[in-house]
Amino acid sequence: MLQRPVELTQYTAAALAQVCDGFGIRRSMGRVGSSDDNALAESFRQGLKRETMHERLFSTMRQARLKIFQWLTYYNARRRHNALNYLSPVEFEQQHLRAAKPSIAA
């Protein structure tokens, strides 16, 4: 018996649809089998897998969750992103705030 890929099943599950509807989230899916439709998410997921789980076994689910949490914290705060001119999100935000701050004329 053929089974649907886990990723597709996760995104189309009725339970997920109910949660999204409950929070007013509109789900969006592109063509089946086309990673080009969601390149940003595919790139993010590939980085997460490569940098946290590749060739690594965790003894417990807690260890796996901690490693993923640490990576997400790094990714969202300190990792340099080419979309931000190779600044980290924190550096980008600080630069933006400095530029937006009105200067006081003497």
N, CA, C and O atoms as a GROMACS GRO file, in nm:
protein
  424
    1MET      N    1   0.083  -0.118   0.000
    1MET     CA    2   0.000   0.000   0.000
    1MET      C    3   0.088   0.125   0.000
    1MET      O    4   0.182   0.134   0.080
    2LEU      N    5   0.061   0.220  -0.086
    2LEU     CA    6   0.137   0.344  -0.093
    2LEU      C    7   0.087   0.442   0.012
    2LEU      O    8  -0.033   0.454   0.036
    3GLN      N    9   0.182   0.511   0.073
    3GLN     CA   10   0.146   0.613   0.170
    3GLN      C   11   0.187   0.749   0.116
    3GLN      O   12   0.283   0.760   0.039
    4ARG      N   13   0.115   0.850   0.155
    4ARG     CA   14   0.151   0.986   0.117
    4ARG      C   15   0.275   1.026   0.193
    4ARG      O   16   0.296   0.979   0.304
    5PRO      N   17   0.360   1.114   0.136
    5PRO     CA   18   0.477   1.162   0.209
    5PRO      C   19   0.435   1.229   0.340
    5PRO      O   20   0.329   1.291   0.347
    6VAL      N   21   0.517   1.215   0.441
    6VAL     CA   22   0.485   1.271   0.573
    6VAL      C   23   0.463   1.421   0.566
    6VAL      O   24   0.368   1.472   0.626
    7GLU      N   25   0.549   1.493   0.492
    7GLU     CA   26   0.536   1.638   0.486
    7GLU      C   27   0.399   1.679   0.432
    7GLU      O   28   0.334   1.767   0.490
    8LEU      N   29   0.355   1.618   0.324
    8LEU     CA   30   0.226   1.652   0.266
    8LEU      C   31   0.112   1.619   0.362
    8LEU      O   32   0.019   1.698   0.376
    9THR      N   33   0.121   1.505   0.426
    9THR     CA   34   0.018   1.465   0.520
    9THR      C   35   0.008   1.565   0.635
    9THR      O   36  -0.102   1.601   0.677
   10GLN      N   37   0.123   1.611   0.684
   10GLN     CA   38   0.123   1.707   0.795
   10GLN      C   39   0.050   1.835   0.757
   10GLN      O   40  -0.028   1.888   0.836
   11TYR      N   41   0.076   1.886   0.637
   11TYR     CA   42   0.021   2.015   0.598
   11TYR      C   43  -0.125   2.007   0.556
   11TYR      O   44  -0.193   2.109   0.554
   12THR      N   45  -0.174   1.890   0.525
   12THR     CA   46  -0.313   1.878   0.481
   12THR      C   47  -0.402   1.812   0.585
   12THR      O   48  -0.521   1.792   0.562
   13ALA      N   49  -0.346   1.780   0.699
   13ALA     CA   50  -0.423   1.710   0.802
   13ALA      C   51  -0.538   1.797   0.851
   13ALA      O   52  -0.526   1.919   0.864
   14ALA      N   53  -0.651   1.731   0.877
   14ALA     CA   54  -0.770   1.802   0.925
   14ALA      C   55  -0.743   1.872   1.057
   14ALA      O   56  -0.794   1.981   1.081
   15ALA      N   57  -0.665   1.810   1.144
   15ALA     CA   58  -0.635   1.871   1.274
   15ALA      C   59  -0.559   2.002   1.256
   15ALA      O   60  -0.586   2.100   1.324
   16LEU      N   61  -0.463   2.002   1.164
   16LEU     CA   62  -0.389   2.126   1.138
   16LEU      C   63  -0.482   2.232   1.082
   16LEU      O   64  -0.473   2.349   1.120
   17ALA      N   65  -0.571   2.193   0.992
   17ALA     CA   66  -0.666   2.288   0.934
   17ALA      C   67  -0.752   2.351   1.043
   17ALA      O   68  -0.778   2.471   1.039
   18GLN      N   69  -0.795   2.271   1.139
   18GLN     CA   70  -0.878   2.324   1.248
   18GLN      C   71  -0.802   2.424   1.333
   18GLN      O   72  -0.855   2.528   1.370
   19VAL      N   73  -0.677   2.393   1.364
   19VAL     CA   74  -0.596   2.485   1.444
   19VAL      C   75  -0.574   2.616   1.369
   19VAL      O   76  -0.590   2.724   1.425
   20CYS      N   77  -0.538   2.605   1.242
   20CYS     CA   78  -0.517   2.726   1.162
   20CYS      C   79  -0.644   2.810   1.154
   20CYS      O   80  -0.640   2.931   1.172
   21ASP      N   81  -0.756   2.744   1.129
   21ASP     CA   82  -0.884   2.816   1.123
   21ASP      C   83  -0.914   2.885   1.255
   21ASP      O   84  -0.963   2.998   1.257
   22GLY      N   85  -0.885   2.817   1.365
   22GLY     CA   86  -0.909   2.872   1.497
   22GLY      C   87  -0.830   2.999   1.525
   22GLY      O   88  -0.874   3.086   1.599
   23PHE      N   89  -0.710   3.009   1.464
   23PHE     CA   90  -0.625   3.126   1.485
   23PHE      C   91  -0.634   3.225   1.368
   23PHE      O   92  -0.562   3.325   1.365
   24GLY      N   93  -0.722   3.196   1.274
   24GLY     CA   94  -0.738   3.286   1.160
   24GLY      C   95  -0.620   3.282   1.063
   24GLY      O   96  -0.592   3.381   0.996
   25ILE      N   97  -0.552   3.168   1.055
   25ILE     CA   98  -0.436   3.153   0.968
   25ILE      C   99  -0.482   3.091   0.836
   25ILE      O  100  -0.548   2.987   0.836
   26ARG      N  101  -0.447   3.155   0.726
   26ARG     CA  102  -0.481   3.101   0.595
   26ARG      C  103  -0.365   3.015   0.545
   26ARG      O  104  -0.253   3.063   0.529
   27ARG      N  105  -0.392   2.889   0.522
   27ARG     CA  106  -0.288   2.798   0.473
   27ARG      C  107  -0.270   2.816   0.324
   27ARG      O  108  -0.364   2.850   0.252
   28SER      N  109  -0.149   2.794   0.279
   28SER     CA  110  -0.119   2.807   0.137
   28SER      C  111  -0.025   2.695   0.096
   28SER      O  112   0.078   2.674   0.159
   29MET      N  113  -0.061   2.625  -0.007
   29MET     CA  114   0.025   2.520  -0.060
   29MET      C  115   0.038   2.539  -0.210
   29MET      O  116  -0.059   2.571  -0.278
   30GLY      N  117   0.158   2.519  -0.260
   30GLY     CA  118   0.181   2.529  -0.403
   30GLY      C  119   0.160   2.394  -0.469
   30GLY      O  120   0.094   2.305  -0.415
   31ARG      N  121   0.218   2.381  -0.586
   31ARG     CA  122   0.206   2.255  -0.661
   31ARG      C  123   0.278   2.142  -0.588
   31ARG      O  124   0.382   2.165  -0.527
   32VAL      N  125   0.224   2.024  -0.593
   32VAL     CA  126   0.285   1.908  -0.530
   32VAL      C  127   0.418   1.878  -0.599
   32VAL      O  128   0.425   1.872  -0.722
   33GLY      N  129   0.522   1.859  -0.519
   33GLY     CA  130   0.653   1.821  -0.572
   33GLY      C  131   0.735   1.936  -0.627
   33GLY      O  132   0.839   1.911  -0.687
   34SER      N  133   0.693   2.058  -0.610
   34SER     CA  134   0.767   2.173  -0.662
   34SER      C  135   0.822   2.255  -0.547
   34SER      O  136   0.751   2.334  -0.486
   35SER      N  137   0.950   2.235  -0.518
   35SER     CA  138   1.012   2.312  -0.410
   35SER      C  139   1.026   2.459  -0.446
   35SER      O  140   1.042   2.543  -0.357
   36ASP      N  141   1.021   2.492  -0.577
   36ASP     CA  142   1.031   2.631  -0.619
   36ASP      C  143   0.915   2.714  -0.566
   36ASP      O  144   0.929   2.835  -0.549
   37ASP      N  145   0.801   2.652  -0.541
   37ASP     CA  146   0.685   2.726  -0.492
   37ASP      C  147   0.706   2.777  -0.349
   37ASP      O  148   0.639   2.870  -0.306
   38ASN      N  149   0.798   2.717  -0.277
   38ASN     CA  150   0.820   2.756  -0.138
   38ASN      C  151   0.969   2.753  -0.107
   38ASN      O  152   1.011   2.689  -0.011
   39ALA      N  153   1.048   2.822  -0.188
   39ALA     CA  154   1.194   2.815  -0.179
   39ALA      C  155   1.246   2.863  -0.044
   39ALA      O  156   1.340   2.804   0.010
   40LEU      N  157   1.187   2.966   0.012
   40LEU     CA  158   1.235   3.018   0.140
   40LEU      C  159   1.217   2.915   0.251
   40LEU      O  160   1.309   2.891   0.329
   41ALA      N  161   1.100   2.855   0.258
   41ALA     CA  162   1.075   2.754   0.360
   41ALA      C  163   1.162   2.631   0.338
   41ALA      O  164   1.212   2.572   0.434
   42GLU      N  165   1.181   2.593   0.213
   42GLU     CA  166   1.267   2.477   0.183
   42GLU      C  167   1.410   2.506   0.225
   42GLU      O  168   1.477   2.418   0.280
   43SER      N  169   1.459   2.626   0.200
   43SER     CA  170   1.595   2.664   0.238
   43SER      C  171   1.611   2.664   0.390
   43SER      O  172   1.711   2.614   0.442
   44PHE      N  173   1.513   2.719   0.459
   44PHE     CA  174   1.515   2.722   0.605
   44PHE      C  175   1.519   2.580   0.661
   44PHE      O  176   1.601   2.549   0.748
   45ARG      N  177   1.432   2.495   0.611
   45ARG     CA  178   1.423   2.358   0.662
   45ARG      C  179   1.551   2.280   0.631
   45ARG      O  180   1.598   2.201   0.713
   46GLN      N  181   1.607   2.301   0.514
   46GLN     CA  182   1.732   2.235   0.477
   46GLN      C  183   1.844   2.278   0.571
   46GLN      O  184   1.923   2.195   0.614
   47GLY      N  185   1.852   2.407   0.602
   47GLY     CA  186   1.953   2.456   0.696
   47GLY      C  187   1.936   2.398   0.835
   47GLY      O  188   2.033   2.359   0.899
   48LEU      N  189   1.812   2.394   0.881
   48LEU     CA  190   1.782   2.337   1.012
   48LEU      C  191   1.827   2.191   1.018
   48LEU      O  192   1.893   2.150   1.113
   49LYS      N  193   1.791   2.115   0.917
   49LYS     CA  194   1.828   1.973   0.916
   49LYS      C  195   1.980   1.956   0.908
   49LYS      O  196   2.036   1.876   0.982
   50ARG      N  197   2.045   2.029   0.820
   50ARG     CA  198   2.189   2.014   0.800
   50ARG      C  199   2.267   2.057   0.924
   50ARG      O  200   2.364   1.992   0.963
   51GLU      N  201   2.225   2.167   0.986
   51GLU     CA  202   2.303   2.223   1.096
   51GLU      C  203   2.267   2.168   1.234
   51GLU      O  204   2.341   2.190   1.329
   52THR      N  205   2.157   2.096   1.246
   52THR     CA  206   2.121   2.044   1.379
   52THR      C  207   2.109   1.892   1.383
   52THR      O  208   2.138   1.832   1.486
   53MET      N  209   2.068   1.830   1.276
   53MET     CA  210   2.034   1.688   1.284
   53MET      C  211   2.115   1.597   1.194
   53MET      O  212   2.109   1.475   1.211
   54HIS      N  213   2.191   1.651   1.101
   54HIS     CA  214   2.263   1.568   1.006
   54HIS      C  215   2.364   1.477   1.077
   54HIS      O  216   2.452   1.524   1.149
   55GLU      N  217   2.349   1.348   1.056
   55GLU     CA  218   2.437   1.246   1.114
   55GLU      C  219   2.448   1.257   1.265
   55GLU      O  220   2.555   1.235   1.322
   56ARG      N  221   2.339   1.292   1.330
   56ARG     CA  222   2.338   1.307   1.476
   56ARG      C  223   2.222   1.229   1.534
   56ARG      O  224   2.110   1.235   1.483
   57LEU      N  225   2.248   1.156   1.638
   57LEU     CA  226   2.143   1.085   1.710
   57LEU      C  227   2.128   1.147   1.848
   57LEU      O  228   2.227   1.175   1.915
   58PHE      N  229   2.006   1.169   1.889
   58PHE     CA  230   1.978   1.224   2.021
   58PHE      C  231   1.929   1.111   2.110
   58PHE      O  232   1.854   1.023   2.066
   59SER      N  233   1.971   1.113   2.237
   59SER     CA  234   1.929   1.010   2.331
   59SER      C  235   1.785   1.027   2.373
   59SER      O  236   1.714   0.930   2.400
   60THR      N  237   1.741   1.153   2.378
   60THR     CA  238   1.605   1.181   2.422
   60THR      C  239   1.541   1.286   2.332
   60THR      O  240   1.610   1.360   2.262
   61MET      N  241   1.410   1.291   2.335
   61MET     CA  242   1.337   1.395   2.262
   61MET      C  243   1.372   1.532   2.318
   61MET      O  244   1.379   1.630   2.244
   62ARG      N  245   1.395   1.539   2.448
   62ARG     CA  246   1.431   1.666   2.512
   62ARG      C  247   1.562   1.722   2.455
   62ARG      O  248   1.574   1.842   2.429
   63GLN      N  249   1.660   1.633   2.434
   63GLN     CA  250   1.787   1.677   2.376
   63GLN      C  251   1.766   1.732   2.234
   63GLN      O  252   1.824   1.834   2.198
   64ALA      N  253   1.684   1.663   2.156
   64ALA     CA  254   1.657   1.708   2.019
   64ALA      C  255   1.586   1.843   2.020
   64ALA      O  256   1.622   1.932   1.943
   65ARG      N  257   1.488   1.858   2.105
   65ARG     CA  258   1.415   1.985   2.113
   65ARG      C  259   1.506   2.099   2.157
   65ARG      O  260   1.496   2.210   2.105
   66LEU      N  261   1.594   2.072   2.253
   66LEU     CA  262   1.688   2.175   2.300
   66LEU      C  263   1.781   2.218   2.188
   66LEU      O  264   1.805   2.337   2.170
   67LYS      N  265   1.834   2.122   2.113
   67LYS     CA  266   1.924   2.155   2.003
   67LYS      C  267   1.853   2.238   1.897
   67LYS      O  268   1.909   2.335   1.846
   68ILE      N  269   1.730   2.202   1.864
   68ILE     CA  270   1.653   2.278   1.766
   68ILE      C  271   1.623   2.418   1.819
   68ILE      O  272   1.632   2.515   1.744
   69PHE      N  273   1.586   2.429   1.946
   69PHE     CA  274   1.560   2.560   2.006
   69PHE      C  275   1.684   2.647   2.002
   69PHE      O  276   1.676   2.766   1.970
   70GLN      N  277   1.800   2.590   2.035
   70GLN     CA  278   1.924   2.666   2.031
   70GLN      C  279   1.954   2.715   1.890
   70GLN      O  280   1.996   2.829   1.871
   71TRP      N  281   1.931   2.628   1.791
   71TRP     CA  282   1.957   2.668   1.653
   71TRP      C  283   1.860   2.778   1.610
   71TRP      O  284   1.902   2.874   1.544
   72LEU      N  285   1.733   2.766   1.646
   72LEU     CA  286   1.636   2.869   1.610
   72LEU      C  287   1.671   3.003   1.673
   72LEU      O  288   1.656   3.107   1.610
   73THR      N  289   1.717   3.001   1.796
   73THR     CA  290   1.760   3.124   1.863
   73THR      C  291   1.877   3.186   1.788
   73THR      O  292   1.879   3.307   1.764
   74TYR      N  293   1.974   3.103   1.752
   74TYR     CA  294   2.089   3.150   1.674
   74TYR      C  295   2.043   3.205   1.539
   74TYR      O  296   2.084   3.314   1.499
   75TYR      N  297   1.958   3.129   1.469
   75TYR     CA  298   1.912   3.168   1.336
   75TYR      C  299   1.837   3.301   1.340
   75TYR      O  300   1.857   3.386   1.253
   76ASN      N  301   1.753   3.319   1.439
   76ASN     CA  302   1.669   3.439   1.447
   76ASN      C  303   1.738   3.559   1.508
   76ASN      O  304   1.684   3.670   1.502
   77ALA      N  305   1.855   3.541   1.566
   77ALA     CA  306   1.922   3.655   1.630
   77ALA      C  307   2.062   3.682   1.575
   77ALA      O  308   2.096   3.797   1.547
   78ARG      N  309   2.143   3.579   1.560
   78ARG     CA  310   2.284   3.602   1.532
   78ARG      C  311   2.334   3.558   1.395
   78ARG      O  312   2.436   3.607   1.348
   79ARG      N  313   2.264   3.467   1.330
   79ARG     CA  314   2.312   3.416   1.201
   79ARG      C  315   2.301   3.524   1.094
   79ARG      O  316   2.199   3.592   1.085
   80ARG      N  317   2.405   3.539   1.015
   80ARG     CA  318   2.404   3.638   0.907
   80ARG      C  319   2.320   3.586   0.792
   80ARG      O  320   2.329   3.469   0.753
   81HIS      N  321   2.237   3.674   0.737
   81HIS     CA  322   2.146   3.637   0.629
   81HIS      C  323   2.179   3.720   0.505
   81HIS      O  324   2.194   3.842   0.513
   82ASN      N  325   2.191   3.654   0.390
   82ASN     CA  326   2.222   3.729   0.269
   82ASN      C  327   2.110   3.826   0.233
   82ASN      O  328   2.136   3.929   0.171
   83ALA      N  329   1.986   3.795   0.269
   83ALA     CA  330   1.874   3.885   0.241
   83ALA      C  331   1.883   4.014   0.323
   83ALA      O  332   1.817   4.113   0.292
   84LEU      N  333   1.966   4.014   0.428
   84LEU     CA  334   1.986   4.132   0.512
   84LEU      C  335   2.125   4.190   0.491
   84LEU      O  336   2.184   4.247   0.582
   85ASN      N  337   2.177   4.176   0.369
   85ASN     CA  338   2.312   4.222   0.336
   85ASN      C  339   2.417   4.163   0.428
   85ASN      O  340   2.510   4.230   0.471
   86TYR      N  341   2.400   4.036   0.458
   86TYR     CA  342   2.492   3.958   0.542
   86TYR      C  343   2.508   4.015   0.682
   86TYR      O  344   2.615   4.006   0.743
   87LEU      N  345   2.400   4.074   0.732
   87LEU     CA  346   2.393   4.114   0.873
   87LEU      C  347   2.310   4.012   0.947
   87LEU      O  348   2.228   3.943   0.887
   88SER      N  349   2.330   4.002   1.077
   88SER     CA  350   2.241   3.918   1.157
   88SER      C  351   2.111   3.995   1.176
   88SER      O  352   2.109   4.117   1.161
   89PRO      N  353   2.002   3.928   1.209
   89PRO     CA  354   1.877   4.001   1.233
   89PRO      C  355   1.891   4.108   1.342
   89PRO      O  356   1.833   4.216   1.330
   90VAL      N  357   1.968   4.080   1.446
   90VAL     CA  358   1.988   4.179   1.552
   90VAL      C  359   2.064   4.300   1.498
   90VAL      O  360   2.026   4.414   1.524
   91GLU      N  361   2.171   4.276   1.422
   91GLU     CA  362   2.247   4.386   1.364
   91GLU      C  363   2.161   4.467   1.267
   91GLU      O  364   2.166   4.590   1.266
   92PHE      N  365   2.083   4.398   1.186
   92PHE     CA  366   1.995   4.465   1.090
   92PHE      C  367   1.895   4.554   1.162
   92PHE      O  368   1.873   4.669   1.122
   93GLU      N  369   1.834   4.502   1.268
   93GLU     CA  370   1.736   4.580   1.342
   93GLU      C  371   1.801   4.701   1.409
   93GLU      O  372   1.744   4.811   1.408
   94GLN      N  373   1.918   4.683   1.467
   94GLN     CA  374   1.988   4.794   1.530
   94GLN      C  375   2.023   4.902   1.428
   94GLN      O  376   2.008   5.021   1.454
   95GLN      N  377   2.069   4.859   1.311
   95GLN     CA  378   2.102   4.953   1.204
   95GLN      C  379   1.977   5.029   1.159
   95GLN      O  380   1.982   5.150   1.137
   96HIS      N  381   1.868   4.958   1.146
   96HIS     CA  382   1.742   5.020   1.105
   96HIS      C  383   1.695   5.122   1.210
   96HIS      O  384   1.650   5.231   1.175
   97LEU      N  385   1.705   5.086   1.337
   97LEU     CA  386   1.662   5.177   1.443
   97LEU      C  387   1.749   5.302   1.449
   97LEU      O  388   1.699   5.412   1.472
   98ARG      N  389   1.880   5.285   1.428
   98ARG     CA  390   1.969   5.402   1.426
   98ARG      C  391   1.935   5.495   1.311
   98ARG      O  392   1.935   5.617   1.326
   99ALA      N  393   1.906   5.436   1.194
   99ALA     CA  394   1.874   5.517   1.077
   99ALA      C  395   1.739   5.588   1.092
   99ALA      O  396   1.721   5.698   1.039
  100ALA      N  397   1.646   5.528   1.164
  100ALA     CA  398   1.513   5.584   1.180
  100ALA      C  399   1.505   5.685   1.293
  100ALA      O  400   1.409   5.762   1.302
  101LYS      N  401   1.605   5.685   1.380
  101LYS     CA  402   1.605   5.775   1.496
  101LYS      C  403   1.630   5.919   1.451
  101LYS      O  404   1.730   5.946   1.384
  102PRO      N  405   1.542   6.010   1.485
  102PRO     CA  406   1.561   6.149   1.445
  102PRO      C  407   1.682   6.209   1.515
  102PRO      O  408   1.703   6.188   1.635
  103SER      N  409   1.759   6.284   1.440
  103SER     CA  410   1.876   6.348   1.502
  103SER      C  411   1.834   6.484   1.558
  103SER      O  412   1.745   6.550   1.504
  104ILE      N  413   1.899   6.523   1.664
  104ILE     CA  414   1.870   6.650   1.730
  104ILE      C  415   1.970   6.754   1.680
  104ILE      O  416   2.091   6.737   1.695
  105ALA      N  417   1.918   6.860   1.622
  105ALA     CA  418   2.006   6.965   1.571
  105ALA      C  419   2.046   7.056   1.684
  105ALA      O  420   1.965   7.090   1.770
  106ALA      N  421   2.172   7.095   1.685
  106ALA     CA  422   2.221   7.182   1.793
  106ALA      C  423   2.200   7.326   1.758
  106ALA      O  424   2.235   7.414   1.837
   0.00000   0.00000   0.00000
